[in-house]
Amino acid sequence: MKKILILGAGTGGTIMANKLRKALDREEWDITIVDKQQTHYYQPGFLFIPFGIYNKQDVIKPKANFIPSGVNIIFNDVDKIVPEENKVLLTGGKVLAYDYLIVATGTRPFPDETPGLKDELWYKEIFDFYTIEGAVALKEFFETWQGGRLVMNIAEMPYKCPVAPLEFVFLADEYFTKIGIRDKVDISYVTPLPGAFTKPRATKMLGALLEEKNIEVIPDFYLESVDNKEKKIKSYDGKEIPFDVLTIVPVNKGDEMIERSGMGDDLNFIPTDKYTLQSEKHENIFVLGDASNIPTSKAGSVAHFASDVLFDNIMCAIKGRRLRAKFDGHANCYIETGFGKGSLIDFNYETEPLPGTYPLPGIGPFGLLQNTKMNHYGKVVFRWMYWHMLLKGKELPIESEMTMAGKKK
């Protein structure tokens, strides 16, 4: 029997397990998925926890609920991949062989990479919201905070869900306004980018919205260290920014197993063909989502769109055909902007976010680079779609390839 092994039962790995199990003969193909955690986290929901919009229970479910029958589930740490032998070694000594390997181990924050970040103020006056622990701790802090200087800092690129820090400051503006202390809270958005976002039109639109909400943007700030005594963040070029509470996107890296396997770059992301999603070094290894080094957003939408391409290419590889499907870098992100409104961006490798309507030209109902209530509803509805459709590999009414229909150049 031939074997497909999937490492990672997050968004990408779960989608692939569902797609492949439906397509492949159970008597011919054994499919196994490995993950060290038994809990599936709806990571876009972490953003809402500090502001009391979601609770912890709203963003967690058992991973086993989403893995189809006929797929073996192993909850265990991976020690390393041995690609020359088509084997994966698990901690504890178990060895798994494969004919095809899908690496979907994602990325996660590594706060220890920044000097001072995890010293005495960690989860006291310094928080991340990219982990469930950080989001819950920040919620408890905000419940009694009386105001001061709130700094939102991005330590380094790349990081998962690039719009989340923007959403955080927009929701903070709403939260502190509603509890009556917005005039006592200074909000700063501190980024290594030259502006609010990576692309010109989106930067212009989002920058104007930040200005309207009296949120200061401090660009070109490359975090070097955190001074817990003076309560300042310091950049490599000597800039210093004081804070009363610091929310941070720490350095993001791929799984440490990638480093142990000798398969990654400096940040443990696997060099991957950005079109076929095949490993650049091993033709029977494919990489999905945040684990790869492809030049697009590390976002759930990318894993979703790329999974269609990866499925087609694995089926081609199985049949000995040329890998014909091409991923265009499609990313699609709803952006919460506060007070029941949101924006939407849709882009790929070649095309920056443009204004227009989505997904239907002239009809929408969503507005690209617009701040509307309908876009907010799109973000709200997506959580249901995520749990009930996307993870299970069902077809969604959105094409995996980006279209120019409805967009205005």
C-alpha positions in Angstrom: 0.0 0.0 0.0 1.3 3.5 -0.9 1.5 6.1 1.8 0.7 9.8 2.0 1.9 11.5 5.2 0.7 14.9 6.3 2.6 16.8 9.0 0.4 19.4 10.7 -3.4 19.2 11.4 -4.0 22.9 11.2 -6.0 24.6 8.4 -3.9 23.4 5.5 -3.2 19.9 6.7 -6.8 19.2 7.6 -8.1 20.5 4.3 -5.7 18.2 2.4 -6.6 15.2 4.5 -10.3 15.7 3.6 -9.6 16.3 -0.1 -7.2 13.4 -0.6 -9.3 10.9 1.4 -12.3 11.6 -0.9 -10.2 11.2 -4.0 -7.9 8.2 -3.4 -8.8 4.5 -3.2 -8.7 3.3 0.4 -7.3 0.0 -0.6 -4.4 1.6 -2.5 -3.6 4.6 -0.4 -2.9 4.9 3.3 -3.2 8.5 4.6 -1.8 9.6 8.0 -1.8 13.0 9.6 0.5 13.9 12.5 0.2 16.8 15.0 1.5 17.4 18.5 -1.7 19.2 19.6 -5.2 17.7 19.9 -6.9 21.1 20.0 -7.7 23.0 16.8 -7.6 26.8 17.2 -9.5 29.2 15.1 -6.6 31.6 15.1 -8.4 34.6 13.5 -10.6 34.6 16.6 -7.7 35.3 18.9 -7.9 38.9 17.9 -11.3 39.3 19.4 -10.6 37.8 22.8 -8.8 40.8 24.4 -11.9 43.0 23.7 -14.4 40.5 25.1 -16.0 39.8 21.7 -15.0 36.1 21.7 -14.3 33.8 24.6 -11.7 31.0 24.6 -14.5 28.5 24.0 -15.4 30.2 20.7 -12.1 29.4 19.1 -11.3 25.9 20.1 -12.5 22.4 19.0 -11.0 18.9 18.9 -8.9 18.3 15.8 -10.2 14.8 15.5 -13.7 16.3 14.7 -12.4 17.4 11.3 -10.3 14.5 10.2 -12.3 12.1 8.0 -12.7 8.5 8.7 -10.1 6.5 6.9 -7.3 8.8 7.8 -4.9 7.8 10.6 -4.4 10.4 13.3 -1.2 10.4 15.4 -0.8 13.0 18.1 2.9 13.2 18.7 5.9 15.5 18.2 7.9 15.1 15.1 11.6 14.8 15.7 12.7 15.3 12.1 12.2 14.5 8.4 14.8 12.3 6.7 14.0 13.1 3.0 16.7 11.0 1.5 15.1 7.9 3.1 11.4 9.0 2.7 11.0 8.7 6.5 9.7 10.9 9.3 11.0 10.2 12.9 8.7 10.9 15.7 9.8 11.7 19.3 9.7 8.4 21.2 11.3 6.5 18.4 8.4 5.7 16.0 9.3 5.9 12.3 6.8 6.7 9.5 7.6 6.0 5.9 6.0 7.9 3.0 5.7 7.9 -0.7 4.5 11.6 -0.7 4.9 14.0 2.2 2.9 17.2 2.8 4.5 19.6 5.3 1.8 21.9 6.8 3.4 22.7 10.2 2.7 26.4 10.0 4.5 29.2 11.8 4.4 30.5 15.4 5.8 33.3 17.5 9.2 33.0 19.0 9.4 35.9 21.6 12.7 34.6 22.9 14.3 35.8 19.7 14.1 39.5 20.9 16.2 40.4 23.9 14.1 41.6 26.9 10.8 40.6 25.4 10.0 37.8 27.8 11.6 39.4 30.9 9.6 40.5 34.0 6.8 42.3 32.1 5.7 39.4 29.9 2.0 38.9 30.3 1.9 41.7 32.8 2.3 44.8 30.7 3.7 43.1 27.5 1.4 40.8 25.5 1.1 39.0 22.3 -2.4 38.1 20.9 -1.2 35.4 18.5 -1.5 32.7 21.2 -4.5 31.8 23.2 -2.6 32.4 26.4 -1.6 35.9 25.3 -5.0 36.9 24.1 -6.7 35.7 27.4 -4.0 37.5 29.5 -4.5 40.7 27.6 -8.3 40.5 28.0 -7.8 40.3 31.8 -5.4 43.2 31.7 -7.7 45.5 29.7 -10.6 44.9 32.1 -8.9 47.0 34.8 -6.5 49.2 32.8 -7.1 52.9 33.3 -5.3 54.2 30.2 -1.9 55.3 29.0 0.3 54.7 26.0 -0.7 51.6 24.1 2.0 50.5 21.6 1.3 47.9 18.9 4.6 46.7 17.5 5.5 44.3 14.7 9.0 42.8 15.4 9.9 41.4 12.0 8.5 40.2 8.7 7.1 37.8 7.8 4.4 36.9 10.3 1.0 35.2 10.0 -2.1 37.2 9.3 -0.5 40.5 8.2 -3.7 42.5 8.8 -4.3 41.4 12.4 -2.1 44.1 14.0 -4.1 46.7 12.1 -7.4 45.1 13.2 -6.1 45.1 16.8 -5.6 48.9 16.9 -8.9 49.6 15.2 -10.7 47.4 17.7 -8.8 49.0 20.6 -10.0 52.4 19.4 -13.6 51.1 19.5 -13.2 49.3 22.8 -11.7 52.2 24.7 -14.2 54.6 23.2 -17.1 52.5 24.4 -15.8 52.2 27.9 -15.2 55.9 28.0 -11.4 56.2 28.3 -10.3 56.7 24.7 -9.2 60.3 25.6 -6.8 58.7 28.1 -5.3 56.2 25.7 -2.6 57.0 23.1 -2.4 54.3 20.4 0.7 53.8 18.3 1.1 51.4 15.4 4.9 50.7 15.2 6.0 48.7 12.1 9.1 47.8 10.1 7.2 48.7 6.9 7.3 52.2 5.4 3.5 52.6 6.0 0.4 50.8 7.2 0.6 47.9 4.7 2.9 46.5 2.1 1.1 47.7 -1.0 0.5 51.4 -2.1 -3.3 51.6 -2.5 -4.0 49.6 0.6 -1.5 51.6 2.6 -3.1 54.9 1.5 -6.6 53.7 2.4 -5.6 52.1 5.7 -3.3 55.0 6.6 -6.1 57.5 6.2 -8.4 55.4 8.4 -5.7 55.2 11.1 -5.3 59.0 11.0 -9.0 59.5 11.2 -9.1 57.4 14.4 -6.1 59.3 15.9 -3.8 56.3 15.8 -0.2 57.2 15.2 1.8 55.3 12.6 5.5 55.0 13.3 7.1 53.3 10.2 10.6 51.9 9.5 11.1 50.7 13.1 13.2 47.5 13.3 12.9 46.1 16.9 16.3 45.3 18.5 15.3 44.9 22.2 12.8 45.7 24.9 13.8 47.6 28.1 11.6 46.3 30.9 12.9 48.8 33.5 12.4 51.9 31.4 9.4 50.4 29.5 10.7 51.2 26.1 11.2 49.4 22.8 14.5 50.1 21.0 15.3 49.9 17.3 18.6 48.9 15.7 19.2 52.5 14.6 18.8 53.9 18.2 15.1 55.0 18.2 13.2 54.5 21.4 9.5 54.4 22.0 8.0 54.4 25.5 4.9 52.3 26.4 2.6 51.7 29.3 1.3 48.5 27.7 3.0 46.8 24.7 1.2 44.5 22.4 3.6 42.8 20.0 3.8 40.4 17.1 7.0 38.6 18.0 9.5 37.1 15.5 7.7 34.3 13.6 9.5 31.2 12.6 8.7 27.8 11.1 8.6 24.6 13.2 11.9 23.8 14.9 11.6 20.3 13.4 12.4 21.9 10.0 15.7 23.1 11.4 16.5 19.7 12.8 15.8 18.2 9.4 18.1 20.7 7.6 15.3 21.7 5.2 14.7 25.3 6.0 16.0 28.8 5.6 17.2 31.1 8.5 13.6 31.3 9.8 12.8 27.6 9.3 10.6 28.1 6.3 11.0 25.5 3.5 12.2 26.7 0.1 9.2 25.9 -2.1 8.3 26.4 -5.7 5.8 29.3 -5.5 3.7 28.0 -8.3 3.6 24.2 -7.9 4.1 24.2 -4.1 6.7 21.4 -4.5 9.8 21.4 -2.4 12.7 22.9 -4.3 14.9 20.0 -3.3 12.7 16.9 -3.0 10.1 16.1 -5.7 7.9 13.9 -3.5 7.6 16.6 -0.8 5.0 19.4 -1.0 4.6 22.4 1.3 1.4 24.1 2.2 0.6 27.3 4.0 2.8 29.1 6.5 5.5 26.4 6.5 6.8 27.5 3.0 8.9 30.5 2.0 6.6 31.5 -0.9 6.3 35.3 -1.2 2.7 35.8 -0.2 0.8 36.4 3.0 1.0 33.8 5.8 -2.8 33.7 6.1 -5.5 31.1 6.3 -6.9 32.2 2.9 -3.6 31.4 1.3 -3.6 27.9 2.7 -7.2 27.5 1.5 -6.6 28.7 -2.1 -3.2 26.9 -2.3 -4.8 23.6 -1.2 -6.8 23.4 -4.5 -3.5 23.8 -6.5 -1.7 21.3 -4.2 -4.4 18.7 -4.6 -4.3 18.9 -8.4 -0.5 18.7 -8.4 -0.4 15.7 -6.0 -2.9 13.9 -8.2 -0.7 14.6 -11.2 2.4 13.4 -9.4 0.7 10.2 -8.4 -0.2 9.6 -12.0 3.3 10.4 -13.3 2.1 13.6 -15.1 3.6 17.0 -15.2 2.5 19.3 -12.4 0.1 21.5 -14.3 -1.6 23.5 -11.6 -0.1 26.9 -10.8 -0.7 28.9 -7.6 -0.9 32.6 -8.2 -0.3 33.8 -4.6 -4.0 34.6 -4.1 -4.7 36.1 -0.7 -8.0 37.4 0.6 -8.4 39.2 3.9 -11.3 40.8 5.7 -10.1 43.6 8.0 -12.1 44.6 11.0 -12.0 48.4 11.3 -14.2 48.8 14.4 -17.7 50.0 15.2 -19.3 47.2 13.1 -17.5 48.0 9.9 -14.7 46.3 7.9 -12.6 46.4 4.8 -11.6 43.7 2.3 -8.4 43.2 0.2 -7.9 40.6 -2.5 -4.5 40.3 -4.2 -1.9 37.9 -5.5 1.8 37.7 -6.5 1.4 40.2 -9.3 -1.6 42.4 -8.4 -1.8 44.7 -5.4 -5.1 45.1 -3.5 -7.4 47.2 -5.8 -10.8 48.9 -5.2 -13.9 47.4 -6.5 -16.6 44.9 -5.6 -16.3 41.2 -4.6 -17.0 38.5 -5.5 -19.5 39.7 -8.2 -18.6 42.6 -10.4 -20.8 45.6 -9.7 -22.9 43.7 -7.2 -20.5 42.6 -4.5 -21.9 42.4 -1.9 -18.5 43.2 -0.4 -16.5 46.3 -1.2 -12.7 46.1 -1.9 -10.7 48.8 -0.1 -14.0 50.1 1.3 -15.0 50.5 4.9 -18.5 49.0 5.1 -20.9 47.1 7.4 -21.2 44.3 4.9 -17.5 43.6 5.0 -17.8 43.3 8.8 -20.6 40.7 8.3 -18.3 38.8 5.9 -15.7 38.5 8.7 -18.4 37.3 11.2 -19.9 34.7 8.8 -16.5 33.3 7.9 -16.1 31.7 11.3 -19.1 29.5 10.6 -17.8 28.7 7.1 -14.4 27.8 8.6 -15.7 25.2 11.0 -18.4 23.7 8.8 -17.0 24.0 5.2 -13.4 25.0 4.7 -11.8 22.5 7.1 -13.8 19.7 5.6 -12.5 20.4 2.1 -15.9 21.5 0.8 -16.2 23.8 -2.2 -16.6 27.4 -1.3 -18.1 30.1 -3.6 -14.7 31.7 -4.1 -12.3 30.7 -6.8 -8.8 29.7 -5.8 -7.3 31.8 -8.6 -7.6 35.6 -8.2 -9.8 37.3 -10.8 -9.8 40.9 -12.0 -13.6 40.9 -12.4 -15.0 43.7 -10.3 -11.6 45.4 -9.7 -10.8 48.9 -10.8 -7.3 49.7 -12.0 
